[in-house]
Amino acid sequence: MLKLIIIIVYLAVGLVVASNNNYLGDLNDISAVISALLAVLLWPLVLLGIDLHIGGVPNVDINKKG
């Protein structure tokens, strides 16, 4: 039972981290879905700044300053 709770908490944190880092925004193709799954499962790497976007550059506003 404790193992299941740990897995659920790990995945919940992964969903929050992936959402905050724009992995769950636009899931319109398979590469975006794979990127989102990787970000949820490997969320500690996302926190370290590793980009897990598959198949191109993520949608970034080039006009955004700061």
A tleap script that builds the chain and sets N, CA, C and O, in Angstrom:
source leaprc.protein.ff14SB
mol = sequence {
  NMET LEU LYS LEU ILE ILE ILE ILE VAL TYR
  LEU ALA VAL GLY LEU VAL VAL ALA SER ASN
  ASN ASN TYR LEU GLY ASP LEU ASN ASP ILE
  SER ALA VAL ILE SER ALA LEU LEU ALA VAL
  LEU LEU TRP PRO LEU VAL LEU LEU GLY ILE
  ASP LEU HIE ILE GLY GLY VAL PRO ASN VAL
  ASP ILE ASN LYS LYS CGLY
}
set mol.1.N position { 0.818 -1.205 0.000 }
set mol.1.CA position { 0.000 0.000 0.000 }
set mol.1.C position { 0.862 1.269 0.000 }
set mol.1.O position { 0.553 2.235 -0.697 }
set mol.2.N position { 1.928 1.256 0.776 }
set mol.2.CA position { 2.810 2.414 0.831 }
set mol.2.C position { 3.491 2.652 -0.519 }
set mol.2.O position { 3.700 3.795 -0.926 }
set mol.3.N position { 3.833 1.555 -1.209 }
set mol.3.CA position { 4.464 1.671 -2.521 }
set mol.3.C position { 3.527 2.359 -3.516 }
set mol.3.O position { 3.966 3.188 -4.313 }
set mol.4.N position { 2.264 2.023 -3.471 }
set mol.4.CA position { 1.276 2.637 -4.358 }
set mol.4.C position { 1.128 4.132 -4.067 }
set mol.4.O position { 1.020 4.935 -4.994 }
set mol.5.N position { 1.124 4.498 -2.819 }
set mol.5.CA position { 1.020 5.916 -2.442 }
set mol.5.C position { 2.234 6.689 -2.937 }
set mol.5.O position { 2.098 7.804 -3.440 }
set mol.6.N position { 3.409 6.108 -2.801 }
set mol.6.CA position { 4.630 6.769 -3.271 }
set mol.6.C position { 4.585 6.965 -4.786 }
set mol.6.O position { 4.969 8.024 -5.282 }
set mol.7.N position { 4.123 5.963 -5.521 }
set mol.7.CA position { 4.013 6.071 -6.977 }
set mol.7.C position { 3.014 7.155 -7.366 }
set mol.7.O position { 3.273 7.937 -8.281 }
set mol.8.N position { 1.878 7.207 -6.682 }
set mol.8.CA position { 0.858 8.220 -6.984 }
set mol.8.C position { 1.388 9.621 -6.707 }
set mol.8.O position { 1.160 10.534 -7.499 }
set mol.9.N position { 2.090 9.801 -5.597 }
set mol.9.CA position { 2.660 11.120 -5.266 }
set mol.9.C position { 3.728 11.502 -6.284 }
set mol.9.O position { 3.791 12.654 -6.713 }
set mol.10.N position { 4.567 10.546 -6.673 }
set mol.10.CA position { 5.608 10.807 -7.672 }
set mol.10.C position { 4.993 11.273 -8.995 }
set mol.10.O position { 5.453 12.249 -9.588 }
set mol.11.N position { 3.955 10.574 -9.453 }
set mol.11.CA position { 3.297 10.955 -10.704 }
set mol.11.C position { 2.555 12.284 -10.586 }
set mol.11.O position { 2.510 13.053 -11.545 }
set mol.12.N position { 1.975 12.560 -9.419 }
set mol.12.CA position { 1.288 13.840 -9.210 }
set mol.12.C position { 2.287 14.997 -9.275 }
set mol.12.O position { 2.015 16.024 -9.897 }
set mol.13.N position { 3.428 14.826 -8.638 }
set mol.13.CA position { 4.461 15.861 -8.701 }
set mol.13.C position { 4.943 16.006 -10.144 }
set mol.13.O position { 5.181 17.121 -10.608 }
set mol.14.N position { 5.088 14.894 -10.849 }
set mol.14.CA position { 5.495 14.939 -12.249 }
set mol.14.C position { 4.516 15.701 -13.114 }
set mol.14.O position { 4.922 16.453 -13.999 }
set mol.15.N position { 3.230 15.513 -12.868 }
set mol.15.CA position { 2.214 16.264 -13.619 }
set mol.15.C position { 2.312 17.757 -13.353 }
set mol.15.O position { 2.190 18.563 -14.276 }
set mol.16.N position { 2.530 18.129 -12.108 }
set mol.16.CA position { 2.649 19.553 -11.769 }
set mol.16.C position { 3.885 20.160 -12.421 }
set mol.16.O position { 3.818 21.239 -13.008 }
set mol.17.N position { 5.016 19.460 -12.315 }
set mol.17.CA position { 6.256 19.972 -12.907 }
set mol.17.C position { 6.128 20.075 -14.428 }
set mol.17.O position { 6.536 21.078 -15.015 }
set mol.18.N position { 5.567 19.049 -15.068 }
set mol.18.CA position { 5.395 19.076 -16.518 }
set mol.18.C position { 4.457 20.194 -16.945 }
set mol.18.O position { 4.692 20.855 -17.956 }
set mol.19.N position { 3.410 20.403 -16.186 }
set mol.19.CA position { 2.467 21.469 -16.502 }
set mol.19.C position { 3.117 22.845 -16.364 }
set mol.19.O position { 2.913 23.716 -17.209 }
set mol.20.N position { 3.889 23.040 -15.313 }
set mol.20.CA position { 4.544 24.326 -15.088 }
set mol.20.C position { 5.638 24.623 -16.106 }
set mol.20.O position { 6.025 25.779 -16.283 }
set mol.21.N position { 6.136 23.592 -16.774 }
set mol.21.CA position { 7.194 23.774 -17.766 }
set mol.21.C position { 6.687 23.595 -19.189 }
set mol.21.O position { 7.466 23.294 -20.093 }
set mol.22.N position { 5.391 23.778 -19.393 }
set mol.22.CA position { 4.755 23.809 -20.714 }
set mol.22.C position { 4.889 22.517 -21.518 }
set mol.22.O position { 5.051 22.559 -22.738 }
set mol.23.N position { 4.824 21.386 -20.849 }
set mol.23.CA position { 4.820 20.112 -21.564 }
set mol.23.C position { 3.406 19.605 -21.819 }
set mol.23.O position { 3.214 18.740 -22.673 }
set mol.24.N position { 2.427 20.113 -21.110 }
set mol.24.CA position { 1.061 19.605 -21.224 }
set mol.24.C position { 0.131 20.547 -21.975 }
set mol.24.O position { -1.074 20.303 -22.030 }
set mol.25.N position { 0.656 21.601 -22.545 }
set mol.25.CA position { -0.178 22.612 -23.165 }
set mol.25.C position { -0.822 22.220 -24.475 }
set mol.25.O position { -2.038 22.337 -24.625 }
set mol.26.N position { -0.032 21.758 -25.421 }
set mol.26.CA position { -0.526 21.517 -26.778 }
set mol.26.C position { -0.126 20.111 -27.206 }
set mol.26.O position { 0.948 19.913 -27.774 }
set mol.27.N position { -0.985 19.141 -26.937 }
set mol.27.CA position { -0.683 17.737 -27.222 }
set mol.27.C position { -1.358 17.297 -28.514 }
set mol.27.O position { -2.209 16.409 -28.514 }
set mol.28.N position { -0.965 17.933 -29.620 }
set mol.28.CA position { -1.636 17.663 -30.888 }
set mol.28.C position { -0.918 16.666 -31.792 }
set mol.28.O position { -1.448 16.312 -32.846 }
set mol.29.N position { 0.268 16.205 -31.412 }
set mol.29.CA position { 0.947 15.178 -32.203 }
set mol.29.C position { 1.685 14.211 -31.278 }
set mol.29.O position { 1.794 14.445 -30.074 }
set mol.30.N position { 2.182 13.140 -31.851 }
set mol.30.CA position { 2.771 12.075 -31.050 }
set mol.30.C position { 4.048 12.526 -30.350 }
set mol.30.O position { 4.336 12.070 -29.244 }
set mol.31.N position { 4.811 13.406 -30.972 }
set mol.31.CA position { 6.043 13.859 -30.326 }
set mol.31.C position { 5.735 14.699 -29.085 }
set mol.31.O position { 6.474 14.636 -28.102 }
set mol.32.N position { 4.672 15.471 -29.117 }
set mol.32.CA position { 4.275 16.248 -27.943 }
set mol.32.C position { 3.782 15.337 -26.825 }
set mol.32.O position { 4.044 15.595 -25.650 }
set mol.33.N position { 3.075 14.281 -27.186 }
set mol.33.CA position { 2.592 13.322 -26.179 }
set mol.33.C position { 3.765 12.591 -25.544 }
set mol.33.O position { 3.794 12.401 -24.328 }
set mol.34.N position { 4.734 12.180 -26.359 }
set mol.34.CA position { 5.914 11.499 -25.826 }
set mol.34.C position { 6.710 12.437 -24.926 }
set mol.34.O position { 7.189 12.026 -23.869 }
set mol.35.N position { 6.851 13.683 -25.336 }
set mol.35.CA position { 7.548 14.666 -24.511 }
set mol.35.C position { 6.848 14.850 -23.167 }
set mol.35.O position { 7.504 14.932 -22.129 }
set mol.36.N position { 5.529 14.914 -23.186 }
set mol.36.CA position { 4.766 15.077 -21.950 }
set mol.36.C position { 4.938 13.859 -21.046 }
set mol.36.O position { 5.124 14.007 -19.838 }
set mol.37.N position { 4.879 12.659 -21.619 }
set mol.37.CA position { 5.067 11.450 -20.815 }
set mol.37.C position { 6.467 11.393 -20.205 }
set mol.37.O position { 6.626 11.042 -19.036 }
set mol.38.N position { 7.468 11.735 -20.995 }
set mol.38.CA position { 8.828 11.765 -20.469 }
set mol.38.C position { 8.974 12.796 -19.354 }
set mol.38.O position { 9.629 12.542 -18.343 }
set mol.39.N position { 8.364 13.953 -19.546 }
set mol.39.CA position { 8.458 15.001 -18.529 }
set mol.39.C position { 7.784 14.578 -17.226 }
set mol.39.O position { 8.275 14.895 -16.143 }
set mol.40.N position { 6.666 13.868 -17.325 }
set mol.40.CA position { 5.982 13.403 -16.110 }
set mol.40.C position { 6.813 12.337 -15.412 }
set mol.40.O position { 6.943 12.352 -14.188 }
set mol.41.N position { 7.371 11.421 -16.176 }
set mol.41.CA position { 8.122 10.320 -15.573 }
set mol.41.C position { 9.524 10.738 -15.114 }
set mol.41.O position { 10.040 10.212 -14.128 }
set mol.42.N position { 10.125 11.669 -15.820 }
set mol.42.CA position { 11.492 12.087 -15.518 }
set mol.42.C position { 11.545 13.514 -14.989 }
set mol.42.O position { 12.460 14.267 -15.320 }
set mol.43.N position { 10.568 13.886 -14.169 }
set mol.43.CA position { 10.463 15.269 -13.716 }
set mol.43.C position { 11.680 15.782 -12.957 }
set mol.43.O position { 11.923 16.988 -13.007 }
set mol.44.N position { 12.463 14.964 -12.258 }
set mol.44.CA position { 13.670 15.545 -11.640 }
set mol.44.C position { 14.635 16.131 -12.667 }
set mol.44.O position { 15.312 17.120 -12.388 }
set mol.45.N position { 14.700 15.524 -13.854 }
set mol.45.CA position { 15.560 16.071 -14.907 }
set mol.45.C position { 15.036 17.408 -15.413 }
set mol.45.O position { 15.815 18.306 -15.731 }
set mol.46.N position { 13.726 17.537 -15.485 }
set mol.46.CA position { 13.128 18.803 -15.913 }
set mol.46.C position { 13.476 19.898 -14.905 }
set mol.46.O position { 13.766 21.031 -15.288 }
set mol.47.N position { 13.445 19.557 -13.620 }
set mol.47.CA position { 13.800 20.543 -12.592 }
set mol.47.C position { 15.270 20.955 -12.684 }
set mol.47.O position { 15.633 22.065 -12.295 }
set mol.48.N position { 16.105 20.066 -13.195 }
set mol.48.CA position { 17.519 20.393 -13.377 }
set mol.48.C position { 17.777 21.198 -14.646 }
set mol.48.O position { 18.909 21.606 -14.904 }
set mol.49.N position { 16.733 21.428 -15.437 }
set mol.49.CA position { 16.863 22.257 -16.629 }
set mol.49.C position { 17.065 21.493 -17.916 }
set mol.49.O position { 17.350 22.103 -18.947 }
set mol.50.N position { 16.926 20.178 -17.896 }
set mol.50.CA position { 17.090 19.385 -19.108 }
set mol.50.C position { 15.802 19.451 -19.921 }
set mol.50.O position { 14.712 19.213 -19.401 }
set mol.51.N position { 15.943 19.776 -21.197 }
set mol.51.CA position { 14.802 19.909 -22.091 }
set mol.51.C position { 14.437 18.541 -22.656 }
set mol.51.O position { 15.259 17.900 -23.312 }
set mol.52.N position { 13.219 18.096 -22.407 }
set mol.52.CA position { 12.767 16.789 -22.873 }
set mol.52.C position { 11.804 16.889 -24.046 }
set mol.52.O position { 11.121 15.914 -24.361 }
set mol.53.N position { 11.733 18.042 -24.698 }
set mol.53.CA position { 10.873 18.181 -25.864 }
set mol.53.C position { 11.446 17.350 -27.008 }
set mol.53.O position { 12.630 17.454 -27.329 }
set mol.54.N position { 10.610 16.537 -27.613 }
set mol.54.CA position { 11.008 15.642 -28.696 }
set mol.54.C position { 10.534 16.236 -30.026 }
set mol.54.O position { 9.411 16.731 -30.120 }
set mol.55.N position { 11.370 16.190 -31.031 }
set mol.55.CA position { 10.943 16.546 -32.375 }
set mol.55.C position { 10.867 18.019 -32.668 }
set mol.55.O position { 9.981 18.447 -33.408 }
set mol.56.N position { 11.744 18.796 -32.128 }
set mol.56.CA position { 11.764 20.202 -32.502 }
set mol.56.C position { 11.809 21.122 -31.307 }
set mol.56.O position { 11.938 20.703 -30.156 }
set mol.57.N position { 11.699 22.369 -31.625 }
set mol.57.CA position { 11.771 23.413 -30.624 }
set mol.57.C position { 10.389 23.629 -30.034 }
set mol.57.O position { 9.408 23.668 -30.777 }
set mol.58.N position { 10.283 23.771 -28.705 }
set mol.58.CA position { 8.983 24.051 -28.119 }
set mol.58.C position { 8.471 25.427 -28.536 }
set mol.58.O position { 9.249 26.275 -28.973 }
set mol.59.N position { 7.186 25.644 -28.404 }
set mol.59.CA position { 6.590 26.927 -28.757 }
set mol.59.C position { 7.073 27.985 -27.782 }
set mol.59.O position { 6.700 27.993 -26.609 }
set mol.60.N position { 7.917 28.883 -28.294 }
set mol.60.CA position { 8.476 29.951 -27.471 }
set mol.60.C position { 8.166 31.268 -28.150 }
set mol.60.O position { 8.349 31.418 -29.358 }
set mol.61.N position { 7.698 32.216 -27.367 }
set mol.61.CA position { 7.412 33.548 -27.901 }
set mol.61.C position { 8.716 34.320 -28.024 }
set mol.61.O position { 9.299 34.704 -27.011 }
set mol.62.N position { 9.187 34.556 -29.251 }
set mol.62.CA position { 10.458 35.235 -29.441 }
set mol.62.C position { 10.377 36.731 -29.132 }
set mol.62.O position { 11.402 37.395 -28.983 }
set mol.63.N position { 9.158 37.254 -29.038 }
set mol.63.CA position { 8.987 38.664 -28.739 }
set mol.63.C position { 8.950 38.933 -27.237 }
set mol.63.O position { 8.945 40.087 -26.809 }
set mol.64.N position { 8.925 37.878 -26.450 }
set mol.64.CA position { 8.878 38.015 -24.997 }
set mol.64.C position { 10.233 38.501 -24.492 }
set mol.64.O position { 11.277 37.939 -24.820 }
set mol.65.N position { 10.189 39.543 -23.698 }
set mol.65.CA position { 11.431 40.105 -23.164 }
set mol.65.C position { 11.559 39.711 -21.695 }
set mol.65.O position { 10.580 39.670 -20.949 }
set mol.66.N position { 12.801 39.422 -21.309 }
set mol.66.CA position { 13.045 39.121 -19.904 }
set mol.66.C position { 13.667 37.862 -19.669 }
set mol.66.O position { 13.921 37.504 -18.519 }
savepdb mol mol.pdb
quit
